[in-house]
Amino acid sequence: MYIGKVTGKVVCTVKNELLQGMSMVLVELLGSGESTKKGLLVAVDTIGCGEGNIVIVAGGGAARLIGGCQNAPIDLAVIGIVDHQIQQI
């Protein structure tokens, strides 16, 4: 799982039939340290997040398990919105 910030929506007029009805968002992965993945990725929005939300995203096979999408070509899915984050000391 990763933490990211939703930076926008993705609109696709043509997409795989298994993705019909699914909303997609742009997520900028956040993290600390050089080993943390960073970048701008497309994720399936399973919870109705909005631009600017800090979200938790699941990747790989776990992303397909969300909402009964086992056969859909999904590699990243938003699974939660962060209310607040506790900083480590």
C-alpha positions in Angstrom: 0.0 0.0 0.0 1.0 3.5 -0.7 0.0 7.0 0.4 -0.7 9.6 -2.4 -2.4 12.8 -3.3 -5.2 13.0 -5.8 -4.2 15.6 -8.4 -7.0 15.2 -10.9 -9.5 12.9 -12.8 -8.8 10.8 -15.9 -11.6 10.7 -18.6 -11.5 7.8 -21.1 -14.0 7.7 -23.9 -12.7 4.3 -24.9 -11.6 1.7 -22.3 -11.6 -2.0 -21.6 -15.2 -3.3 -21.1 -14.3 -4.5 -17.6 -13.5 -0.9 -16.6 -16.9 0.5 -17.7 -18.5 2.5 -15.0 -15.3 2.9 -13.0 -13.9 6.3 -12.3 -10.1 6.9 -12.6 -8.0 9.5 -10.9 -4.4 10.7 -11.1 -2.5 10.0 -7.9 0.9 11.5 -7.0 2.6 9.0 -4.7 4.1 10.5 -1.6 6.8 9.2 0.6 10.1 9.7 2.3 13.5 8.2 1.7 15.1 7.3 -1.6 13.7 3.8 -1.7 10.1 5.0 -1.7 8.3 4.9 -5.0 7.3 8.3 -6.3 5.5 9.4 -9.5 2.2 10.3 -11.1 0.0 7.2 -11.6 -3.6 6.4 -12.7 -5.7 4.5 -10.1 -9.3 3.2 -10.1 -11.3 5.3 -7.6 -13.3 2.8 -5.6 -14.5 5.2 -2.9 -15.4 8.5 -4.5 -12.3 10.6 -3.6 -11.8 14.2 -4.7 -9.0 16.3 -6.0 -6.6 17.2 -3.2 -7.5 14.3 -1.0 -4.7 12.3 0.6 -5.5 8.7 -0.1 -4.3 5.1 0.5 -3.8 3.1 -2.6 -3.3 -0.7 -3.1 -1.3 -2.0 -6.0 -1.0 -5.3 -7.9 -3.3 -8.2 -7.3 -4.7 -6.6 -4.1 -6.1 -3.7 -6.2 -8.2 -6.2 -8.3 -9.9 -7.7 -5.2 -11.6 -4.3 -4.4 -15.2 -4.3 -5.4 -15.2 -7.7 -7.1 -13.0 -6.7 -10.0 -10.8 -9.9 -10.0 -10.8 -10.1 -13.9 -10.4 -6.3 -14.6 -7.0 -4.9 -15.7 -6.4 -2.9 -12.6 -3.0 -2.4 -11.1 -3.7 0.5 -8.6 -6.9 1.3 -6.7 -7.8 4.0 -4.1 -9.0 2.2 -1.0 -9.2 4.9 1.6 -9.0 8.7 2.4 -6.6 9.8 5.1 -8.3 11.9 7.8 -5.1 12.7 9.6 -1.5 11.4 9.7 0.5 10.7 12.8 4.1 11.9 12.4 7.0 9.8 13.6 9.5 11.3 16.0 
